[in-house]
Amino acid sequence: MAPLTSGPYVAILEQRADVALALPLRLRQRLILFESLGFMVTMLVAWVTTRHVVKPTERLTTAAQRIAAGEVEAPINVAAQDEIGTLAESLEIMRLRLQAWGSELEKQVRERTSELEERNRQSRLLYETLQSHERQLRSLLGKVLGAQEDERKRVSRELHDEIGQALSALTMGLERLEDARPEQWVNLMDQVERLRELAKGTLGDLRRLTVALRPAALDDLGLVPAIRRYAELYLGDAGVDFDVQEENAGSRLDPSLETVIYRVVQEAINNVARHSQATRAKINLSSRGDTFVATVEDNGRGFDPLVTREGVGLQGMRERASLAGGQLTLDSQTGHGTRVRLQLPLTGKVGLLRDA
């Protein structure tokens, strides 16, 4: 309905409702359709954005947290061509470097641990060796002290039994001579001769005893004459034919070194005279360059070093040689004699105690 401007009339237009509302309804339906499509597009864009931005960022965050916690084994799988991909690539490079550094550090730690374990093992072995040496030294010291006491007893017994008795007999004989009357002097010549022989024998025993303790020839004449004199006293009295040879050994050496050589050869000579049952012995002393070598050989009964336990004398010989920086070797076989060889350096410090 609409009023007419030219008169008092009204024009009425009548139309069905479905026809009149058809266009608005279509517009509303299209609007709803467009809104639905717009919402779907928005959701699709949001999903794509989440997939390409948020998810990689979350994975990077998780990877960074793993790396911060020390887990560098799992790789960072973020495939992107934007800034997130660049960040992921940088983070992967950092992970690989950390992994390499960690592997290198673990390798160094293993090597260092192995070195420390080896040093600890060597330290334990050294400690056990030192303990063993300490026990051996204590045992040897006890044996040496015992041997020293036995030697003192022997010297005391020899002084009392042999020299003391001989001097007592000599004194009694001289007293009888003093009490004899002049007419008896002619008949006392045999007794004077016996007293003279007794005095000579006593003097020989005294000399042999002093040579065994500390020969004056070692200080006055040198090593070779002192050893030759000792061999004459002990091997000669034992009925052993001997020969002392020297090669460039006539020069005087360091007194401590001469003492070591003399004592070792002395003990070897004693063993030949007392235990070997030998008939021949050979003593060789030689100086070659910076080395001195002394050997004592015999043709006695010998022994098996693997069966026979070393005595105090042989242990003392080895200890003297070791303290002087040298080496003592013993070759023996049952029924084929014995050979003792001492090798000492002529240079360097002689680390031993002088004879008391």
C-alpha positions in Angstrom: 0.0 0.0 0.0 1.2 3.5 -1.0 -0.6 6.9 -1.0 -1.1 8.7 -4.3 0.2 12.2 -4.5 -2.5 13.5 -7.0 -5.6 12.7 -5.0 -7.0 11.2 -2.0 -6.5 7.8 -3.1 -4.3 4.9 -2.0 -2.9 2.2 -4.2 -2.7 -1.2 -2.8 -0.3 -3.9 -4.3 -0.9 -7.4 -3.1 1.7 -10.2 -3.5 2.0 -13.6 -2.0 4.3 -13.9 1.1 6.5 -16.7 -0.3 7.2 -14.6 -3.4 7.9 -11.5 -1.4 10.3 -13.3 1.0 12.0 -15.5 -1.5 14.9 -13.1 -2.1 15.7 -12.4 1.6 15.6 -16.1 2.3 18.0 -16.8 -0.5 20.2 -14.1 0.7 20.1 -15.5 4.2 21.0 -19.0 3.0 23.8 -17.7 0.9 25.1 -15.7 3.9 25.0 -18.7 6.1 26.8 -20.7 3.4 29.5 -18.1 3.1 29.8 -17.8 6.8 30.2 -21.6 7.1 32.8 -21.6 4.3 34.6 -18.7 6.0 34.6 -20.5 9.3 35.9 -23.7 7.6 38.6 -21.7 5.8 39.6 -20.0 9.1 39.8 -23.4 10.8 41.9 -24.7 8.0 44.2 -21.8 8.1 44.5 -22.2 11.9 45.2 -25.9 11.5 47.9 -25.2 8.9 49.4 -22.5 11.0 49.5 -24.7 14.0 51.0 -27.5 12.0 53.7 -25.4 10.4 54.5 -23.0 13.3 53.3 -24.2 16.7 54.1 -27.9 16.4 57.7 -27.3 15.1 58.1 -24.8 17.9 56.9 -27.3 20.5 59.3 -29.9 19.1 62.2 -27.4 19.2 61.3 -26.6 22.8 61.2 -30.3 23.7 64.5 -30.9 22.0 66.1 -27.9 23.7 64.8 -29.2 27.1 66.3 -32.7 26.3 69.7 -31.1 25.4 69.6 -29.0 28.5 69.0 -32.2 30.5 72.1 -33.8 28.8 70.2 -36.1 26.4 72.0 -35.4 23.1 71.5 -38.8 21.4 68.1 -38.2 19.7 68.3 -36.1 16.5 66.1 -33.0 15.9 63.8 -33.8 13.0 62.2 -30.5 12.1 61.8 -30.0 8.3 61.1 -26.4 7.5 62.4 -23.7 5.1 61.7 -20.7 7.3 63.2 -19.2 10.4 62.1 -22.2 12.5 64.0 -24.5 10.1 67.1 -22.4 10.4 66.7 -22.5 14.2 66.2 -26.2 14.1 69.3 -26.7 11.9 71.4 -24.5 14.3 70.1 -26.5 17.3 71.0 -29.8 15.5 74.5 -28.6 14.8 74.8 -27.6 18.5 73.5 -31.1 19.5 76.1 -32.8 17.2 78.9 -30.8 18.7 77.8 -31.5 22.2 77.5 -35.1 21.3 81.1 -35.1 19.9 82.4 -33.2 22.8 80.7 -35.6 25.2 82.1 -38.6 23.4 85.6 -37.1 23.4 85.2 -36.2 27.1 84.0 -39.8 27.9 87.0 -41.1 25.9 89.4 -38.9 27.9 87.7 -39.9 31.1 88.0 -43.6 30.2 91.7 -43.2 29.3 92.4 -41.2 32.4 90.5 -43.8 34.5 92.5 -46.6 32.9 95.7 -44.7 33.6 94.7 -44.2 37.2 93.8 -47.8 37.6 97.1 -48.9 36.1 99.0 -46.5 38.4 97.0 -47.8 41.3 97.9 -51.3 40.3 101.5 -50.4 40.0 101.4 -48.6 43.3 99.9 -51.7 44.9 102.6 -53.8 43.3 105.3 -51.4 44.4 103.8 -51.3 47.9 103.7 -55.1 48.1 107.3 -55.2 46.7 108.4 -52.7 49.3 106.7 -54.6 52.0 108.4 -57.8 50.8 111.8 -56.1 50.6 111.2 -54.7 54.1 110.5 -58.2 55.4 113.5 -59.5 53.6 115.7 -56.7 55.0 114.4 -57.3 58.5 115.0 -61.0 58.1 118.5 -60.4 56.6 119.2 -57.9 59.4 118.3 -60.4 62.0 120.4 -63.0 60.3 123.3 -60.6 60.0 123.0 -59.6 63.6 122.9 -63.3 64.5 125.9 -64.0 62.3 127.7 -61.1 63.8 127.0 -62.5 67.3 128.1 -66.0 66.2 131.3 -64.5 64.7 132.0 -62.7 67.9 131.5 -65.9 69.8 133.8 -67.7 67.4 136.5 -65.1 67.7 136.1 -65.2 71.5 136.2 -69.0 71.5 139.3 -69.0 69.3 141.0 -66.4 71.4 140.2 -68.4 74.6 140.6 -72.0 73.4 143.6 -71.6 71.0 145.5 -68.4 71.6 144.7 -68.2 75.3 145.7 -71.8 76.0 148.8 -71.4 73.8 149.8 -68.3 75.7 149.1 -70.1 79.0 151.3 -73.0 78.0 154.0 -70.6 76.8 153.9 -68.8 80.1 154.1 -72.0 82.2 157.0 -73.2 80.1 158.9 -69.9 80.5 158.2 -70.1 84.3 159.7 -73.6 84.4 162.7 -72.3 82.4 163.1 -69.5 84.9 163.0 -72.0 87.9 165.5 -74.3 86.3 169.0 -74.6 87.7 172.1 -73.7 85.6 173.1 -77.4 85.4 169.7 -78.2 83.9 169.9 -75.6 81.0 171.6 -78.0 78.7 168.8 -80.5 78.9 166.1 -77.8 78.3 166.9 -77.1 74.7 164.1 -79.4 73.4 161.6 -77.6 75.7 162.8 -74.2 74.4 162.3 -75.4 70.8 158.7 -76.6 71.6 158.0 -73.2 73.2 159.4 -71.5 70.1 157.1 -73.5 67.8 154.2 -72.9 70.1 154.8 -69.1 69.9 155.1 -69.3 66.1 151.8 -71.3 65.9 150.1 -68.8 68.2 151.3 -65.9 66.1 150.0 -67.6 63.0 146.6 -68.2 64.5 146.5 -64.5 65.6 147.5 -63.4 62.1 144.8 -65.6 60.6 142.2 -64.2 62.9 143.2 -60.6 62.3 143.2 -61.2 58.5 139.7 -62.6 58.7 138.5 -59.5 60.6 140.2 -56.8 58.7 143.4 -57.5 56.7 146.1 -54.9 57.0 147.2 -55.8 53.5 143.9 -54.5 52.1 144.7 -51.0 53.4 148.5 -51.1 52.9 149.0 -53.1 49.7 145.7 -53.2 47.9 143.0 -55.6 46.8 144.9 -58.3 44.9 147.6 -58.9 47.5 145.0 -59.0 50.3 142.9 -61.6 48.4 146.0 -63.6 47.6 147.1 -63.6 51.2 143.7 -64.7 52.4 143.6 -67.5 49.9 147.0 -68.7 51.1 145.8 -68.8 54.7 142.5 -70.6 54.1 142.7 -72.5 50.8 146.3 -73.5 51.5 145.4 -74.9 55.0 142.4 -76.7 53.5 144.6 -78.5 51.0 143.1 -76.7 48.0 145.4 -75.9 45.1 144.5 -72.4 44.0 145.5 -69.7 41.4 144.9 -66.0 41.7 144.9 -64.2 38.4 144.5 -60.5 37.8 143.9 -58.4 34.7 144.3 -54.6 35.0 143.2 -55.0 38.6 146.4 -53.7 40.3 145.3 -50.1 40.6 143.8 -48.9 43.9 140.0 -48.5 43.9 137.6 -46.6 46.1 138.1 -48.0 49.6 134.4 -48.9 50.0 134.5 -50.7 46.6 137.6 -52.6 47.6 135.9 -53.6 50.8 132.9 -55.0 48.9 135.0 -57.0 46.5 137.2 -58.3 49.3 134.3 -59.4 51.5 132.5 -61.1 48.6 135.6 -63.0 47.5 136.4 -63.8 51.1 133.0 -65.4 51.7 133.4 -67.3 48.4 136.8 -68.6 49.5 135.4 -69.6 52.9 132.7 -71.6 51.1 135.3 -73.4 48.9 137.4 -74.2 52.0 134.6 -75.3 54.2 131.9 -76.9 52.1 133.0 -77.6 48.5 135.3 -80.5 49.0 137.3 -79.1 46.1 140.9 -79.8 45.2 141.4 -76.8 42.9 140.1 -73.3 42.9 140.7 -70.3 40.5 140.3 -66.7 41.5 140.2 -64.1 38.7 140.1 -60.3 39.2 139.8 -58.0 36.2 139.0 -54.4 35.5 137.5 -53.7 32.1 136.5 -50.1 31.3 134.1 -49.0 33.9 133.4 -52.5 35.3 135.2 -54.7 37.8 134.6 -58.4 37.6 135.7 -61.0 40.3 135.1 -64.7 39.9 135.8 -67.6 42.2 135.5 -71.1 40.7 136.1 -74.6 42.1 135.9 -78.2 41.1 134.0 -79.3 44.2 130.8 -81.2 44.7 128.6 -78.3 43.8 124.8 -78.1 44.5 121.5 -77.4 42.9 120.5 -73.8 43.5 116.8 -74.6 42.9 116.9 -77.1 45.8 119.4 -75.8 48.2 118.3 -72.8 50.2 120.7 -69.8 50.2 122.5 -69.3 53.5 123.2 -66.1 55.3 126.7 -65.9 53.7 125.3 -65.9 50.2 122.5 -63.5 51.0 125.1 -61.2 52.5 127.2 -61.4 49.3 124.1 -60.5 47.2 123.2 -57.6 49.5 126.7 -56.2 49.4 126.7 -56.4 45.6 123.3 -54.8 45.3 124.2 -51.9 47.7 127.3 -51.2 45.5 125.1 -51.1 42.4 126.5 -54.4 41.1 125.3 -57.9 40.5 126.2 -61.3 41.9 125.5 -64.5 39.9 125.9 -68.0 41.1 126.3 -71.0 38.7 126.5 -74.5 40.3 125.6 -78.0 39.5 125.7 -81.1 41.6 129.0 -82.8 41.0 130.4 -80.1 38.7 131.6 -77.4 41.1 130.5 -73.8 41.7 131.2 -70.5 40.0 130.6 -67.2 41.8 130.8 -64.0 39.7 130.7 -60.5 41.0 130.3 -57.5 38.6 130.5 -54.0 39.9 130.5 -50.5 38.3 133.6 -48.5 38.9 131.7 -45.2 38.5 128.9 -43.8 40.5 128.2 -43.7 44.2 128.9 -46.8 46.2 125.9 -47.0 48.4 127.0 -49.2 51.2 128.0 -49.1 54.8 131.7 -49.5 55.6 132.8 -52.3 57.8 132.4 -51.5 61.4 
